[in-house]
Amino acid sequence: MRFLEQKRLMRNVIPFIAAMLLAAPSAFAQQDPSPPAPAPAPSGEETGNKERPAPSKVAHQLTDGANLSADDESLSSGFGAGRIELPVDSSDLISRFHPVVVHLTIGWLFLLLIVDLMTFLGRMTELRRAGPLLLLATILSAIPSLLTGLMREDYVSGFFKQQLVGLHENVMFAMIAACVLALIVRVRARNRLKGGPAALYLLLIVTAVFLVAIGGHLGAKMVYGPNYLPF
């Protein structure tokens, strides 16, 4: 009887043990997995063909960055900071207005020439009273033009410009002298110019216009160079 019971027990135990032995390797494999394989290196297409910049490109970028920072610093110290750098010397600042005020003198003088020609040659006597006022305005406007020009002389550099400065000043002095003489002639005649005094007066005005044109030409050569006009 015991043999039969042992035989039955062995028949039930042996399949159970065999099942446990077959299930053991898979259980251990799930508890201790093998390490993953290393990922492949990305190719040039996946990375967008990104290459390290050459040393020359790096240096160029560093130089551009330095220039950009310098520009930013200059902007922050100038208009960006809310202040404008002005010349330290006051005479330098005032003399910079010479190109502005000198054109006012030229405008008054050319307007005077037109009015005088209409008065004496066109016989428009109603314009006779405007002549002395325009002549006086020409002389008064020439004063700041002359002063700013003399102040600007100290800041002229270059051999060519220095050679023209003296000639430019002498021509403009002669123009003012011609206007002053024309005013004297007109005042002495009590604004009733006829015959010889009228011809002398017109000659002085035309001479002043010619001189201011020469002086303006010399000034333009100093600003724009010797080849500004071909004469």
C-alpha positions as CSV (number, residue, x, y, z in Angstrom):
1,M,0.0,0.0,0.0
2,R,2.7,2.4,0.9
3,F,4.5,1.7,-2.4
4,L,1.4,2.6,-4.3
5,E,0.9,5.8,-2.4
6,Q,4.5,6.8,-2.9
7,K,4.2,6.0,-6.6
8,R,1.1,8.2,-6.9
9,L,2.9,11.0,-5.0
10,M,5.9,10.8,-7.4
11,R,3.6,11.0,-10.4
12,N,2.1,14.3,-9.0
13,V,5.3,15.9,-7.8
14,I,7.5,15.2,-10.8
15,P,5.3,17.3,-13.3
16,F,5.2,20.1,-10.8
17,I,9.1,20.2,-10.4
18,A,9.5,20.0,-14.1
19,A,7.2,23.0,-14.6
20,M,9.1,25.0,-12.0
21,L,12.5,24.2,-13.7
22,L,11.1,25.3,-17.1
23,A,9.7,28.6,-15.6
24,A,12.8,29.6,-13.7
25,P,15.1,30.9,-16.6
26,S,12.4,33.2,-17.9
27,A,11.8,34.6,-14.4
28,F,15.5,35.3,-13.9
29,A,15.7,36.9,-17.3
30,Q,12.9,39.4,-16.4
31,Q,14.5,40.4,-13.1
32,D,18.1,41.0,-14.5
33,P,17.8,42.3,-18.1
34,S,20.8,42.8,-20.2
35,P,22.1,46.4,-20.7
36,P,20.8,48.2,-23.8
37,A,23.0,48.5,-26.8
38,P,24.6,52.0,-27.4
39,A,22.7,54.3,-29.8
40,P,24.3,54.8,-33.1
41,A,26.0,58.2,-33.7
42,P,23.8,60.6,-35.6
43,S,24.7,61.1,-39.3
44,G,25.3,64.3,-41.1
45,E,21.8,64.5,-42.5
46,E,20.2,64.1,-39.0
47,T,22.3,66.8,-37.4
48,G,21.7,69.3,-40.3
49,N,25.4,69.0,-41.4
50,K,26.4,71.2,-38.5
51,E,30.2,71.5,-38.5
52,R,32.5,73.3,-36.2
53,P,33.5,76.7,-37.6
54,A,37.0,77.2,-38.8
55,P,39.4,79.1,-36.7
56,S,39.3,82.1,-39.1
57,K,35.5,82.2,-38.9
58,V,35.8,82.2,-35.1
59,A,38.2,85.0,-35.1
60,H,36.1,87.0,-37.5
61,Q,33.0,86.5,-35.3
62,L,35.0,87.6,-32.3
63,T,36.2,90.7,-34.2
64,D,32.6,91.5,-35.2
65,G,31.5,91.2,-31.6
66,A,34.1,93.5,-30.5
67,N,33.2,96.1,-33.1
68,L,29.5,95.7,-32.2
69,S,30.2,96.3,-28.5
70,A,32.3,99.4,-29.4
71,D,29.4,100.7,-31.5
72,D,27.0,100.1,-28.7
73,E,29.3,101.9,-26.3
74,S,29.6,104.9,-28.6
75,L,25.8,105.0,-29.0
76,S,25.2,104.7,-25.3
77,S,27.6,107.6,-24.7
78,G,26.1,109.8,-27.4
79,F,22.6,110.2,-28.7
80,G,21.5,107.0,-27.0
81,A,22.4,108.4,-23.6
82,G,20.4,111.6,-24.2
83,R,23.3,114.0,-24.7
84,I,25.2,115.4,-27.7
85,E,28.9,115.8,-27.8
86,L,29.7,119.5,-28.6
87,P,33.1,121.1,-29.4
88,V,34.9,122.1,-26.2
89,D,36.1,125.4,-27.8
90,S,33.3,127.9,-28.1
91,S,34.9,129.7,-31.0
92,D,35.0,126.4,-32.9
93,L,31.2,126.0,-32.3
94,I,30.4,129.5,-33.4
95,S,32.6,129.4,-36.5
96,R,30.7,126.3,-37.7
97,F,27.7,128.6,-38.5
98,H,29.7,130.4,-41.2
99,P,28.2,128.4,-44.1
100,V,24.7,129.4,-42.8
101,V,25.1,133.1,-42.2
102,V,27.1,133.7,-45.4
103,H,24.2,132.6,-47.6
104,L,22.0,135.2,-46.0
105,T,24.4,137.9,-47.2
106,I,24.5,136.4,-50.7
107,G,20.7,136.4,-50.8
108,W,20.4,140.0,-49.8
109,L,23.0,141.1,-52.3
110,F,21.4,139.4,-55.3
111,L,18.0,140.7,-54.3
112,L,19.5,144.2,-54.2
113,L,20.9,143.8,-57.7
114,I,17.5,142.8,-59.1
115,V,15.7,145.7,-57.4
116,D,18.4,148.2,-58.5
117,L,18.3,147.0,-62.1
118,M,14.5,147.3,-62.1
119,T,14.8,150.8,-60.5
120,F,17.4,152.4,-62.7
121,L,17.2,150.4,-66.0
122,G,13.6,149.4,-65.8
123,R,12.5,152.8,-64.5
124,M,10.4,151.4,-61.8
125,T,10.7,154.4,-59.5
126,E,8.3,152.9,-56.9
127,L,11.2,150.5,-55.9
128,R,13.6,153.3,-55.2
129,R,12.9,153.3,-51.5
130,A,13.6,149.5,-51.2
131,G,17.2,149.9,-52.5
132,P,18.8,151.6,-49.4
133,L,17.1,149.1,-47.0
134,L,18.3,146.1,-49.0
135,L,21.8,147.6,-49.2
136,L,21.9,148.2,-45.4
137,A,20.6,144.6,-44.8
138,T,23.4,143.3,-47.0
139,I,26.1,145.1,-45.0
140,L,24.7,144.2,-41.6
141,S,24.4,140.5,-42.6
142,A,28.0,140.6,-43.8
143,I,29.2,141.3,-40.3
144,P,28.5,137.9,-38.7
145,S,29.6,136.3,-42.0
146,L,32.9,138.0,-41.7
147,L,33.4,137.3,-38.0
148,T,32.6,133.6,-38.3
149,G,34.9,133.3,-41.3
150,L,37.8,134.9,-39.3
151,M,37.1,132.5,-36.4
152,R,37.0,129.5,-38.7
153,E,40.4,130.4,-40.1
154,D,42.2,129.0,-37.1
155,Y,40.7,125.5,-37.7
156,V,41.6,125.2,-41.4
157,S,44.2,122.5,-42.1
158,G,45.9,121.4,-45.2
159,F,48.3,123.3,-47.5
160,F,45.8,123.8,-50.3
161,K,43.1,125.2,-48.0
162,Q,45.5,127.5,-46.2
163,Q,46.6,128.9,-49.6
164,L,43.0,129.8,-50.5
165,V,42.0,131.2,-47.1
166,G,43.8,134.4,-47.5
167,L,42.5,135.0,-51.0
168,H,39.0,134.2,-49.9
169,E,39.2,136.7,-47.1
170,N,40.6,139.5,-49.3
171,V,37.9,139.0,-51.9
172,M,35.1,139.1,-49.3
173,F,36.7,142.3,-47.7
174,A,36.6,143.9,-51.1
175,M,32.9,142.9,-51.5
176,I,32.0,144.6,-48.2
177,A,34.0,147.7,-49.2
178,A,32.1,147.9,-52.5
179,C,28.8,147.8,-50.6
180,V,29.8,150.4,-48.1
181,L,31.0,152.8,-51.0
182,A,27.7,152.2,-52.8
183,L,25.8,153.1,-49.6
184,I,27.8,156.3,-49.2
185,V,27.1,157.3,-52.8
186,R,23.4,156.7,-52.3
187,V,23.3,158.6,-49.1
188,R,25.1,161.6,-50.4
189,A,22.8,161.7,-53.4
190,R,19.8,161.5,-51.0
191,N,18.6,158.5,-52.9
192,R,18.1,160.5,-56.1
193,L,20.7,158.9,-58.3
194,K,21.0,160.2,-61.8
195,G,23.6,160.3,-64.5
196,G,27.2,159.7,-63.3
197,P,26.3,158.9,-59.6
198,A,23.7,156.3,-60.7
199,A,26.3,154.6,-63.1
200,L,28.9,154.6,-60.3
201,Y,26.4,153.1,-57.9
202,L,25.4,150.4,-60.3
203,L,29.0,149.6,-61.1
204,L,29.8,149.2,-57.3
205,I,26.8,146.8,-56.9
206,V,27.7,144.7,-59.9
207,T,31.3,144.6,-58.6
208,A,30.1,143.4,-55.2
209,V,28.1,140.7,-56.9
210,F,31.1,139.6,-59.0
211,L,33.3,139.5,-55.9
212,V,30.8,137.5,-53.8
213,A,30.6,135.0,-56.6
214,I,34.4,134.6,-56.7
215,G,34.6,134.4,-52.9
216,G,31.9,131.7,-52.9
217,H,33.8,129.8,-55.5
218,L,36.9,129.8,-53.4
219,G,35.0,128.7,-50.4
220,A,33.5,125.8,-52.3
221,K,37.0,124.7,-53.4
222,M,38.1,124.7,-49.7
223,V,35.1,122.5,-48.8
224,Y,34.8,120.2,-51.8
225,G,38.3,120.2,-53.2
226,P,40.3,121.8,-56.0
227,N,38.3,120.1,-58.7
228,Y,34.9,121.4,-57.6
229,L,34.7,123.5,-60.8
230,P,37.0,123.3,-63.8
231,F,38.4,126.9,-63.4
